[in-house]
Amino acid sequence: MAIYDVTDLEVYRRSLESLKLIYKISYKIPESHQRLRTQIINSAESIPPLIAEGFAKRSSVKEFKRFLNMAMGSSDETITHSREIVILSETFKRIDNNLYVQIESKYKIISKQLNSLIKKWVSFR
């Protein structure tokens, strides 16, 4: 498959689509844990723009990989925050654990796709 535009990258599309779950779970977090809500939203929302900015600099493999690595870090951070939410949900019982499982699964795939793209980018060019 030819890659002409950032929207041709499945990982980019997946990271945007996965935001729906983040928004859904984040607003079930109690107000007393506003910091966690902000952190999971910020980490998840940063992934698509990092991929897009890296793609815009794809003529420099080093720069493209640097942005993909930052996106992967944000994806892994999102997984960590979702695990924190599970711990929180044991106390507040407001959050469906199935939602957490979906988030972790989606962001693990995003991290793996980013890692794969970083490793294979030279062969795409």
Backbone as CSV, one residue per row, in Angstrom:
resi,resn,N_x,N_y,N_z,CA_x,CA_y,CA_z,C_x,C_y,C_z
1,MET,0.840,-1.183,0.000,0.000,0.000,0.000,0.885,1.246,0.000
2,ALA,0.588,2.148,-0.868,1.339,3.404,-0.931,0.873,4.329,0.185
3,ILE,1.820,5.068,0.725,1.512,6.009,1.800,1.757,7.408,1.262
4,TYR,0.665,8.124,1.023,0.744,9.467,0.465,0.469,10.548,1.506
5,ASP,-0.245,10.168,2.524,-0.774,11.134,3.477,-0.782,10.460,4.843
6,VAL,-0.715,11.244,5.905,-0.703,10.671,7.254,-1.945,9.822,7.498
7,THR,-3.058,10.164,6.839,-4.286,9.390,7.031,-4.192,8.002,6.404
8,ASP,-3.158,7.753,5.611,-2.934,6.419,5.061,-2.305,5.479,6.089
9,LEU,-1.821,6.037,7.188,-1.221,5.221,8.245,-2.314,4.696,9.168
10,GLU,-2.432,3.377,9.251,-3.457,2.775,10.101,-3.306,3.203,11.556
11,VAL,-2.071,3.318,12.019,-1.842,3.688,13.414,-2.365,5.097,13.700
12,TYR,-2.287,5.968,12.756,-2.825,7.325,12.911,-4.350,7.268,13.051
13,ARG,-4.987,6.542,12.139,-6.447,6.422,12.176,-6.902,5.741,13.468
14,ARG,-6.190,4.700,13.872,-6.538,3.970,15.093,-6.400,4.876,16.323
15,SER,-5.362,5.693,16.350,-5.159,6.562,17.513,-6.262,7.610,17.630
16,LEU,-6.765,8.076,16.518,-7.893,9.016,16.550,-9.172,8.314,17.004
17,GLU,-9.428,7.160,16.450,-10.634,6.399,16.793,-10.649,6.011,18.268
18,SER,-9.490,5.684,18.813,-9.391,5.241,20.209,-9.688,6.349,21.202
19,LEU,-9.633,7.582,20.761,-9.955,8.699,21.654,-11.386,8.609,22.189
20,LYS,-12.284,7.998,21.433,-13.675,7.876,21.885,-13.737,7.136,23.225
21,LEU,-12.961,6.055,23.347,-12.944,5.306,24.603,-12.328,6.112,25.742
22,ILE,-11.296,6.872,25.407,-10.647,7.701,26.431,-11.629,8.724,26.979
23,TYR,-12.345,9.391,26.092,-13.317,10.384,26.546,-14.420,9.715,27.369
24,LYS,-14.831,8.534,26.936,-15.900,7.817,27.635,-15.482,7.462,29.061
25,ILE,-14.268,6.941,29.218,-13.830,6.527,30.550,-13.425,7.721,31.411
26,SER,-12.869,8.741,30.794,-12.329,9.849,31.586,-13.416,10.605,32.347
27,TYR,-14.597,10.673,31.793,-15.644,11.428,32.470,-16.387,10.599,33.514
28,LYS,-15.934,9.371,33.708,-16.451,8.563,34.808,-15.520,8.638,36.017
29,ILE,-14.388,9.272,35.828,-13.432,9.430,36.923,-13.964,10.500,37.873
30,PRO,-13.975,10.211,39.155,-14.492,11.196,40.120,-13.717,12.520,40.079
31,GLU,-14.407,13.583,40.393,-13.795,14.922,40.415,-12.566,14.976,41.316
32,SER,-12.574,14.167,42.355,-11.445,14.168,43.289,-10.146,13.675,42.636
33,HIS,-10.272,13.099,41.448,-9.107,12.601,40.717,-8.983,13.279,39.348
34,GLN,-9.214,14.575,39.359,-9.152,15.388,38.144,-7.801,15.270,37.437
35,ARG,-6.720,15.169,38.203,-5.377,15.075,37.625,-5.253,13.842,36.727
36,LEU,-5.793,12.708,37.181,-5.742,11.477,36.388,-6.552,11.635,35.105
37,ARG,-7.713,12.264,35.213,-8.547,12.510,34.030,-7.770,13.342,33.000
38,THR,-7.152,14.399,33.479,-6.387,15.275,32.588,-5.212,14.540,31.957
39,GLN,-4.521,13.740,32.754,-3.342,13.037,32.240,-3.690,12.016,31.161
40,ILE,-4.758,11.238,31.360,-5.090,10.228,30.353,-5.575,10.892,29.070
41,ILE,-6.321,11.972,29.202,-6.775,12.690,28.000,-5.571,13.294,27.279
42,ASN,-4.689,13.954,28.016,-3.527,14.592,27.386,-2.626,13.571,26.690
43,SER,-2.363,12.446,27.349,-1.467,11.457,26.734,-2.095,10.875,25.470
44,ALA,-3.384,10.551,25.519,-4.048,9.965,24.349,-4.199,10.981,23.210
45,GLU,-4.534,12.226,23.577,-4.710,13.248,22.543,-3.396,13.636,21.871
46,SER,-2.284,13.401,22.521,-1.001,13.799,21.925,-0.526,12.842,20.834
47,ILE,-1.055,11.642,20.792,-0.558,10.631,19.851,-0.803,11.011,18.392
48,PRO,-2.045,11.295,17.963,-2.245,11.618,16.543,-1.419,12.816,16.049
49,PRO,-1.345,13.923,16.816,-0.536,15.042,16.328,0.960,14.708,16.224
50,LEU,1.453,13.876,17.147,2.871,13.486,17.065,3.130,12.654,15.810
51,ILE,2.215,11.758,15.504,2.355,10.954,14.281,2.299,11.875,13.064
52,ALA,1.358,12.809,13.074,1.209,13.725,11.934,2.443,14.611,11.773
53,GLU,2.953,15.133,12.875,4.129,15.996,12.777,5.343,15.202,12.292
54,GLY,5.484,13.985,12.784,6.572,13.133,12.315,6.439,12.823,10.836
55,PHE,5.218,12.545,10.411,4.990,12.236,9.004,5.346,13.429,8.126
56,ALA,5.057,14.618,8.605,5.394,15.828,7.850,6.902,15.984,7.691
57,LYS,7.672,15.371,8.594,9.139,15.469,8.551,9.760,14.158,8.067
58,ARG,8.971,13.333,7.371,9.412,12.002,6.975,10.609,11.982,6.037
59,SER,10.943,13.109,5.419,12.133,13.129,4.566,13.386,12.911,5.400
60,SER,13.293,13.174,6.693,14.370,12.872,7.618,13.931,11.666,8.454
61,VAL,14.477,10.514,8.146,14.118,9.294,8.861,14.337,9.475,10.362
62,LYS,15.412,10.129,10.729,15.719,10.352,12.144,14.614,11.154,12.831
63,GLU,14.161,12.239,12.191,13.107,13.072,12.769,11.785,12.318,12.826
64,PHE,11.449,11.601,11.763,10.201,10.848,11.743,10.185,9.842,12.888
65,LYS,11.273,9.112,13.038,11.359,8.123,14.113,11.293,8.786,15.490
66,ARG,11.874,9.956,15.627,11.848,10.663,16.904,10.406,10.965,17.311
67,PHE,9.596,11.448,16.376,8.203,11.755,16.680,7.398,10.486,16.930
68,LEU,7.689,9.423,16.187,6.994,8.158,16.426,7.342,7.604,17.810
69,ASN,8.595,7.771,18.217,8.990,7.328,19.561,8.249,8.120,20.639
70,MET,8.076,9.410,20.424,7.320,10.208,21.392,5.856,9.754,21.424
71,ALA,5.295,9.449,20.254,3.912,8.963,20.193,3.786,7.626,20.918
72,MET,4.782,6.760,20.755,4.763,5.475,21.440,4.841,5.684,22.951
73,GLY,5.645,6.630,23.393,5.714,6.951,24.821,4.365,7.418,25.342
74,SER,3.669,8.223,24.571,2.336,8.693,24.975,1.331,7.551,25.008
75,SER,1.452,6.627,24.071,0.567,5.469,24.061,0.799,4.605,25.302
76,ASP,2.063,4.376,25.619,2.384,3.594,26.816,1.933,4.323,28.084
77,GLU,2.046,5.635,28.077,1.569,6.428,29.213,0.049,6.278,29.365
78,THR,-0.660,6.248,28.255,-2.110,6.073,28.281,-2.471,4.719,28.894
79,ILE,-1.713,3.690,28.542,-1.939,2.367,29.131,-1.749,2.429,30.647
80,THR,-0.701,3.093,31.078,-0.432,3.217,32.516,-1.576,3.932,33.227
81,HIS,-2.045,5.023,32.653,-3.154,5.759,33.276,-4.426,4.919,33.302
82,SER,-4.632,4.107,32.267,-5.837,3.263,32.277,-5.744,2.223,33.390
83,ARG,-4.538,1.758,33.679,-4.363,0.825,34.804,-4.620,1.523,36.136
84,GLU,-4.228,2.776,36.225,-4.523,3.545,37.433,-6.034,3.669,37.618
85,ILE,-6.742,3.821,36.523,-8.201,3.942,36.584,-8.817,2.648,37.103
86,VAL,-8.251,1.503,36.733,-8.749,0.224,37.249,-8.620,0.185,38.765
87,ILE,-7.482,0.616,39.260,-7.273,0.640,40.705,-8.291,1.585,41.354
88,LEU,-8.490,2.714,40.728,-9.464,3.681,41.223,-10.883,3.103,41.185
89,SER,-11.191,2.369,40.143,-12.543,1.832,39.992,-12.868,0.792,41.056
90,GLU,-11.850,0.164,41.599,-12.082,-0.790,42.689,-12.644,-0.074,43.910
91,THR,-12.303,1.193,44.036,-12.788,1.991,45.161,-14.154,2.608,44.863
92,PHE,-14.301,3.177,43.659,-15.502,3.940,43.351,-16.589,3.162,42.618
93,LYS,-16.257,2.046,42.022,-17.226,1.176,41.328,-18.050,1.914,40.262
94,ARG,-17.473,2.969,39.698,-18.202,3.746,38.684,-17.763,3.395,37.273
95,ILE,-16.687,2.643,37.161,-16.080,2.431,35.854,-16.138,0.951,35.501
96,ASP,-16.665,0.671,34.339,-16.776,-0.692,33.843,-15.387,-1.203,33.461
97,ASN,-14.973,-2.312,34.058,-13.649,-2.872,33.759,-13.509,-3.271,32.298
98,ASN,-14.604,-3.574,31.631,-14.550,-3.905,30.217,-14.023,-2.732,29.399
99,LEU,-14.372,-1.544,29.806,-13.886,-0.338,29.130,-12.374,-0.230,29.259
100,TYR,-11.874,-0.513,30.444,-10.425,-0.518,30.659,-9.743,-1.543,29.744
101,VAL,-10.299,-2.747,29.669,-9.711,-3.803,28.840,-9.657,-3.355,27.377
102,GLN,-10.711,-2.708,26.908,-10.739,-2.204,25.532,-9.651,-1.159,25.312
103,ILE,-9.509,-0.251,26.255,-8.494,0.798,26.130,-7.102,0.195,26.112
104,GLU,-6.818,-0.672,27.070,-5.480,-1.269,27.113,-5.182,-2.032,25.832
105,SER,-6.151,-2.779,25.349,-5.960,-3.543,24.113,-5.669,-2.622,22.922
106,LYS,-6.463,-1.572,22.768,-6.272,-0.655,21.642,-4.920,0.053,21.700
107,TYR,-4.534,0.498,22.888,-3.276,1.239,22.985,-2.052,0.332,22.936
108,LYS,-2.201,-0.925,23.308,-1.099,-1.872,23.098,-0.882,-2.084,21.601
109,ILE,-1.972,-2.165,20.865,-1.870,-2.306,19.405,-1.226,-1.060,18.810
110,ILE,-1.635,0.115,19.261,-1.047,1.363,18.766,0.450,1.383,19.041
111,SER,0.859,1.025,20.246,2.290,1.006,20.584,3.042,0.023,19.692
112,LYS,2.468,-1.145,19.479,3.116,-2.146,18.614,3.208,-1.655,17.172
113,GLN,2.138,-1.022,16.693,2.162,-0.498,15.322,3.203,0.600,15.178
114,LEU,3.306,1.467,16.171,4.321,2.524,16.126,5.717,1.928,16.130
115,ASN,5.943,0.953,16.980,7.246,0.297,17.040,7.584,-0.353,15.705
116,SER,6.622,-1.022,15.115,6.828,-1.662,13.818,7.117,-0.627,12.731
117,LEU,6.376,0.471,12.740,6.584,1.525,11.749,7.969,2.140,11.897
118,ILE,8.405,2.338,13.131,9.745,2.876,13.369,10.799,1.955,12.752
119,LYS,10.646,0.660,12.978,11.630,-0.309,12.483,11.606,-0.462,10.962
120,LYS,10.420,-0.325,10.370,10.274,-0.604,8.929,10.299,0.621,8.043
121,TRP,10.311,1.825,8.608,10.127,3.015,7.800,11.117,3.119,6.653
122,VAL,12.360,2.749,6.881,13.381,2.850,5.835,12.984,2.020,4.620
123,SER,12.392,0.861,4.836,12.004,0.007,3.704,10.782,0.530,2.975
124,PHE,9.974,1.393,3.600,8.809,1.976,2.942,9.222,3.015,1.910
125,ARG,10.376,3.621,2.128,10.801,4.744,1.311,11.431,4.302,0.030
